[in-house]
Amino acid sequence: MEVITIKDDSNSDFMIGLIIDKYPALKKDIDDGDVLALHNGALLSPDSAEKINDCDTIEFAPAILGG
């Protein structure tokens, strides 16, 4: 777990951008759909820009396919 301090008017796009800047290899995995981004446990759509509040969590999880 990593704690990142952000400005009050930050959104999920901004936050994911910060994380991708720090971990550039993650961008390809997110773009390819291999890694999913979640905001407080709910899946973020690629075009969403949800407001991030104090104590919110952004998580990244591998996409798991079953069959």
N, CA, C and O atoms as CSV, one atom per row, in Angstrom:
chain,resi,resn,atom,element,x,y,z
A,1,MET,N,N,0.843,-1.171,0.000
A,1,MET,CA,C,0.000,0.000,0.000
A,1,MET,C,C,0.891,1.237,0.000
A,1,MET,O,O,1.935,1.282,0.649
A,2,GLU,N,N,0.444,2.224,-0.742
A,2,GLU,CA,C,1.162,3.486,-0.808
A,2,GLU,C,C,0.163,4.616,-0.602
A,2,GLU,O,O,-0.912,4.611,-1.201
A,3,VAL,N,N,0.506,5.575,0.234
A,3,VAL,CA,C,-0.354,6.724,0.492
A,3,VAL,C,C,0.162,7.892,-0.335
A,3,VAL,O,O,1.347,8.224,-0.288
A,4,ILE,N,N,-0.736,8.510,-1.091
A,4,ILE,CA,C,-0.384,9.655,-1.929
A,4,ILE,C,C,-1.271,10.823,-1.537
A,4,ILE,O,O,-2.493,10.690,-1.483
A,5,THR,N,N,-0.661,11.963,-1.264
A,5,THR,CA,C,-1.406,13.166,-0.914
A,5,THR,C,C,-1.745,13.913,-2.193
A,5,THR,O,O,-0.887,14.117,-3.051
A,6,ILE,N,N,-3.014,14.321,-2.313
A,6,ILE,CA,C,-3.467,15.013,-3.513
A,6,ILE,C,C,-4.179,16.307,-3.133
A,6,ILE,O,O,-4.490,16.541,-1.965
A,7,LYS,N,N,-4.430,17.140,-4.138
A,7,LYS,CA,C,-5.167,18.378,-3.927
A,7,LYS,C,C,-6.654,18.068,-3.748
A,7,LYS,O,O,-7.126,16.997,-4.129
A,8,ASP,N,N,-7.379,19.013,-3.168
A,8,ASP,CA,C,-8.807,18.821,-2.899
A,8,ASP,C,C,-9.640,18.616,-4.153
A,8,ASP,O,O,-10.673,17.949,-4.090
A,9,ASP,N,N,-9.232,19.160,-5.281
A,9,ASP,CA,C,-10.051,19.070,-6.501
A,9,ASP,C,C,-9.586,17.960,-7.446
A,9,ASP,O,O,-9.836,18.029,-8.650
A,10,SER,N,N,-8.918,16.950,-6.916
A,10,SER,CA,C,-8.390,15.869,-7.754
A,10,SER,C,C,-9.487,14.878,-8.128
A,10,SER,O,O,-10.466,14.691,-7.405
A,11,ASN,N,N,-9.285,14.249,-9.288
A,11,ASN,CA,C,-10.220,13.217,-9.731
A,11,ASN,C,C,-9.454,11.932,-10.042
A,11,ASN,O,O,-8.226,11.893,-9.975
A,12,SER,N,N,-10.195,10.896,-10.378
A,12,SER,CA,C,-9.580,9.584,-10.599
A,12,SER,C,C,-8.605,9.588,-11.776
A,12,SER,O,O,-7.575,8.916,-11.720
A,13,ASP,N,N,-8.913,10.334,-12.839
A,13,ASP,CA,C,-7.985,10.415,-13.975
A,13,ASP,C,C,-6.644,11.001,-13.543
A,13,ASP,O,O,-5.587,10.496,-13.922
A,14,PHE,N,N,-6.694,12.068,-12.747
A,14,PHE,CA,C,-5.471,12.705,-12.255
A,14,PHE,C,C,-4.673,11.734,-11.393
A,14,PHE,O,O,-3.455,11.622,-11.533
A,15,MET,N,N,-5.370,11.033,-10.499
A,15,MET,CA,C,-4.707,10.104,-9.592
A,15,MET,C,C,-4.064,8.951,-10.342
A,15,MET,O,O,-2.922,8.588,-10.059
A,16,ILE,N,N,-4.775,8.377,-11.283
A,16,ILE,CA,C,-4.205,7.284,-12.076
A,16,ILE,C,C,-3.006,7.784,-12.871
A,16,ILE,O,O,-2.016,7.067,-13.019
A,17,GLY,N,N,-3.088,9.011,-13.383
A,17,GLY,CA,C,-1.945,9.604,-14.086
A,17,GLY,C,C,-0.725,9.717,-13.191
A,17,GLY,O,O,0.391,9.436,-13.630
A,18,LEU,N,N,-0.917,10.126,-11.938
A,18,LEU,CA,C,0.201,10.209,-10.986
A,18,LEU,C,C,0.842,8.841,-10.776
A,18,LEU,O,O,2.065,8.708,-10.750
A,19,ILE,N,N,0.001,7.840,-10.630
A,19,ILE,CA,C,0.508,6.492,-10.376
A,19,ILE,C,C,1.227,5.951,-11.608
A,19,ILE,O,O,2.269,5.306,-11.485
A,20,ILE,N,N,0.681,6.207,-12.790
A,20,ILE,CA,C,1.334,5.752,-14.022
A,20,ILE,C,C,2.664,6.470,-14.222
A,20,ILE,O,O,3.618,5.869,-14.717
A,21,ASP,N,N,2.744,7.741,-13.848
A,21,ASP,CA,C,4.024,8.453,-13.927
A,21,ASP,C,C,5.075,7.776,-13.054
A,21,ASP,O,O,6.248,7.705,-13.421
A,22,LYS,N,N,4.645,7.281,-11.903
A,22,LYS,CA,C,5.579,6.629,-10.982
A,22,LYS,C,C,5.879,5.188,-11.401
A,22,LYS,O,O,6.989,4.697,-11.195
A,23,TYR,N,N,4.889,4.514,-11.990
A,23,TYR,CA,C,5.020,3.115,-12.419
A,23,TYR,C,C,4.596,3.000,-13.885
A,23,TYR,O,O,3.507,2.500,-14.168
A,24,PRO,N,N,5.435,3.452,-14.821
A,24,PRO,CA,C,5.051,3.532,-16.236
A,24,PRO,C,C,4.630,2.209,-16.870
A,24,PRO,O,O,3.821,2.217,-17.798
A,25,ALA,N,N,5.141,1.094,-16.411
A,25,ALA,CA,C,4.778,-0.203,-17.004
A,25,ALA,C,C,3.306,-0.525,-16.769
A,25,ALA,O,O,2.730,-1.338,-17.493
A,26,LEU,N,N,2.701,0.090,-15.783
A,26,LEU,CA,C,1.298,-0.145,-15.470
A,26,LEU,C,C,0.368,0.368,-16.565
A,26,LEU,O,O,-0.723,-0.172,-16.746
A,27,LYS,N,N,0.781,1.400,-17.295
A,27,LYS,CA,C,-0.068,2.004,-18.328
A,27,LYS,C,C,-0.486,0.986,-19.383
A,27,LYS,O,O,-1.664,0.904,-19.729
A,28,LYS,N,N,0.459,0.215,-19.894
A,28,LYS,CA,C,0.134,-0.772,-20.924
A,28,LYS,C,C,-0.847,-1.809,-20.392
A,28,LYS,O,O,-1.786,-2.192,-21.090
A,29,ASP,N,N,-0.636,-2.264,-19.163
A,29,ASP,CA,C,-1.530,-3.261,-18.582
A,29,ASP,C,C,-2.945,-2.716,-18.395
A,29,ASP,O,O,-3.921,-3.435,-18.607
A,30,ILE,N,N,-3.057,-1.458,-18.000
A,30,ILE,CA,C,-4.378,-0.834,-17.858
A,30,ILE,C,C,-5.014,-0.654,-19.231
A,30,ILE,O,O,-6.183,-0.988,-19.424
A,31,ASP,N,N,-4.251,-0.128,-20.183
A,31,ASP,CA,C,-4.770,0.098,-21.535
A,31,ASP,C,C,-5.221,-1.204,-22.199
A,31,ASP,O,O,-6.212,-1.225,-22.929
A,32,ASP,N,N,-4.488,-2.286,-21.941
A,32,ASP,CA,C,-4.827,-3.586,-22.538
A,32,ASP,C,C,-5.970,-4.296,-21.799
A,32,ASP,O,O,-6.469,-5.317,-22.272
A,33,GLY,N,N,-6.384,-3.765,-20.648
A,33,GLY,CA,C,-7.442,-4.403,-19.874
A,33,GLY,C,C,-6.951,-5.537,-18.994
A,33,GLY,O,O,-7.755,-6.273,-18.422
A,34,ASP,N,N,-5.628,-5.685,-18.878
A,34,ASP,CA,C,-5.065,-6.733,-18.038
A,34,ASP,C,C,-5.108,-6.363,-16.555
A,34,ASP,O,O,-5.104,-7.237,-15.688
A,35,VAL,N,N,-5.148,-5.053,-16.274
A,35,VAL,CA,C,-5.235,-4.554,-14.903
A,35,VAL,C,C,-6.421,-3.603,-14.834
A,35,VAL,O,O,-6.586,-2.731,-15.688
A,36,LEU,N,N,-7.244,-3.783,-13.803
A,36,LEU,CA,C,-8.421,-2.949,-13.605
A,36,LEU,C,C,-8.155,-1.939,-12.500
A,36,LEU,O,O,-7.449,-2.243,-11.538
A,37,ALA,N,N,-8.712,-0.743,-12.630
A,37,ALA,CA,C,-8.612,0.287,-11.602
A,37,ALA,C,C,-9.942,0.356,-10.862
A,37,ALA,O,O,-11.009,0.356,-11.475
A,38,LEU,N,N,-9.863,0.416,-9.534
A,38,LEU,CA,C,-11.053,0.489,-8.699
A,38,LEU,C,C,-10.972,1.708,-7.787
A,38,LEU,O,O,-9.903,2.041,-7.276
A,39,HIS,N,N,-12.100,2.363,-7.589
A,39,HIS,CA,C,-12.198,3.500,-6.679
A,39,HIS,C,C,-13.134,3.092,-5.550
A,39,HIS,O,O,-14.328,2.882,-5.763
A,40,ASN,N,N,-12.585,2.982,-4.361
A,40,ASN,CA,C,-13.338,2.504,-3.195
A,40,ASN,C,C,-14.041,1.180,-3.489
A,40,ASN,O,O,-15.172,0.963,-3.054
A,41,GLY,N,N,-13.375,0.305,-4.222
A,41,GLY,CA,C,-13.888,-1.026,-4.502
A,41,GLY,C,C,-14.781,-1.139,-5.727
A,41,GLY,O,O,-15.162,-2.245,-6.112
A,42,ALA,N,N,-15.125,0.002,-6.351
A,42,ALA,CA,C,-15.979,-0.023,-7.545
A,42,ALA,C,C,-15.125,0.192,-8.787
A,42,ALA,O,O,-14.236,1.043,-8.810
A,43,LEU,N,N,-15.408,-0.586,-9.806
A,43,LEU,CA,C,-14.648,-0.515,-11.051
A,43,LEU,C,C,-14.759,0.872,-11.676
A,43,LEU,O,O,-15.853,1.420,-11.809
A,44,LEU,N,N,-13.618,1.428,-12.056
A,44,LEU,CA,C,-13.596,2.706,-12.768
A,44,LEU,C,C,-13.672,2.446,-14.257
A,44,LEU,O,O,-12.938,1.602,-14.772
A,45,SER,N,N,-14.528,3.139,-14.951
A,45,SER,CA,C,-14.540,3.024,-16.403
A,45,SER,C,C,-13.411,3.894,-16.942
A,45,SER,O,O,-13.041,4.884,-16.312
A,46,PRO,N,N,-12.862,3.538,-18.097
A,46,PRO,CA,C,-11.710,4.274,-18.634
A,46,PRO,C,C,-11.971,5.755,-18.858
A,46,PRO,O,O,-11.039,6.557,-18.800
A,47,ASP,N,N,-13.209,6.132,-19.110
A,47,ASP,CA,C,-13.492,7.539,-19.405
A,47,ASP,C,C,-14.094,8.288,-18.213
A,47,ASP,O,O,-14.552,9.420,-18.369
A,48,SER,N,N,-14.100,7.672,-17.027
A,48,SER,CA,C,-14.658,8.358,-15.865
A,48,SER,C,C,-13.612,9.280,-15.256
A,48,SER,O,O,-12.409,9.061,-15.392
A,49,ALA,N,N,-14.088,10.293,-14.597
A,49,ALA,CA,C,-13.207,11.215,-13.879
A,49,ALA,C,C,-13.875,11.511,-12.534
A,49,ALA,O,O,-14.270,12.644,-12.258
A,50,GLU,N,N,-13.993,10.481,-11.714
A,50,GLU,CA,C,-14.671,10.608,-10.434
A,50,GLU,C,C,-13.854,11.440,-9.453
A,50,GLU,O,O,-12.627,11.352,-9.424
A,51,LYS,N,N,-14.540,12.245,-8.653
A,51,LYS,CA,C,-13.873,13.052,-7.632
A,51,LYS,C,C,-13.275,12.126,-6.582
A,51,LYS,O,O,-13.904,11.157,-6.157
A,52,ILE,N,N,-12.061,12.437,-6.174
A,52,ILE,CA,C,-11.380,11.691,-5.128
A,52,ILE,C,C,-11.463,12.499,-3.842
A,52,ILE,O,O,-11.117,13.680,-3.816
A,53,ASN,N,N,-11.920,11.859,-2.784
A,53,ASN,CA,C,-12.053,12.508,-1.481
A,53,ASN,C,C,-11.008,11.970,-0.513
A,53,ASN,O,O,-10.388,10.935,-0.759
A,54,ASP,N,N,-10.824,12.684,0.582
A,54,ASP,CA,C,-9.907,12.273,1.625
A,54,ASP,C,C,-10.252,10.854,2.081
A,54,ASP,O,O,-11.421,10.543,2.305
A,55,CYS,N,N,-9.269,10.019,2.214
A,55,CYS,CA,C,-9.380,8.627,2.670
A,55,CYS,C,C,-9.973,7.679,1.631
A,55,CYS,O,O,-10.224,6.519,1.957
A,56,ASP,N,N,-10.209,8.124,0.389
A,56,ASP,CA,C,-10.629,7.214,-0.677
A,56,ASP,C,C,-9.468,6.305,-1.042
A,56,ASP,O,O,-8.309,6.617,-0.771
A,57,THR,N,N,-9.790,5.184,-1.657
A,57,THR,CA,C,-8.747,4.277,-2.128
A,57,THR,C,C,-8.862,4.079,-3.631
A,57,THR,O,O,-9.957,3.998,-4.188
A,58,ILE,N,N,-7.709,4.006,-4.268
A,58,ILE,CA,C,-7.598,3.608,-5.666
A,58,ILE,C,C,-6.798,2.313,-5.631
A,58,ILE,O,O,-5.686,2.273,-5.104
A,59,GLU,N,N,-7.364,1.271,-6.188
A,59,GLU,CA,C,-6.697,-0.028,-6.193
A,59,GLU,C,C,-6.541,-0.510,-7.624
A,59,GLU,O,O,-7.303,-0.129,-8.513
A,60,PHE,N,N,-5.550,-1.346,-7.827
A,60,PHE,CA,C,-5.321,-1.956,-9.128
A,60,PHE,C,C,-5.342,-3.469,-8.914
A,60,PHE,O,O,-4.702,-3.996,-8.004
A,61,ALA,N,N,-6.089,-4.148,-9.772
A,61,ALA,CA,C,-6.229,-5.595,-9.642
A,61,ALA,C,C,-6.128,-6.234,-11.016
A,61,ALA,O,O,-6.592,-5.663,-12.003
A,62,PRO,N,N,-5.524,-7.416,-11.088
A,62,PRO,CA,C,-5.462,-8.101,-12.372
A,62,PRO,C,C,-6.853,-8.542,-12.801
A,62,PRO,O,O,-7.666,-8.973,-11.983
A,63,ALA,N,N,-7.109,-8.427,-14.089
A,63,ALA,CA,C,-8.365,-8.943,-14.632
A,63,ALA,C,C,-8.259,-10.464,-14.631
A,63,ALA,O,O,-7.298,-11.029,-15.153
A,64,ILE,N,N,-9.231,-11.102,-14.053
A,64,ILE,CA,C,-9.213,-12.562,-13.957
A,64,ILE,C,C,-10.305,-13.119,-14.842
A,64,ILE,O,O,-11.479,-12.778,-14.699
A,65,LEU,N,N,-9.904,-13.975,-15.751
A,65,LEU,CA,C,-10.856,-14.611,-16.653
A,65,LEU,C,C,-11.014,-16.052,-16.240
A,65,LEU,O,O,-10.045,-16.723,-15.886
A,66,GLY,N,N,-12.216,-16.513,-16.288
A,66,GLY,CA,C,-12.458,-17.908,-15.907
A,66,GLY,C,C,-13.163,-18.646,-17.018
A,66,GLY,O,O,-13.564,-18.065,-18.027
A,67,GLY,N,N,-13.302,-19.903,-16.814
A,67,GLY,CA,C,-14.016,-20.659,-17.827
A,67,GLY,C,C,-14.063,-22.114,-17.526
A,67,GLY,O,O,-14.636,-22.885,-18.295
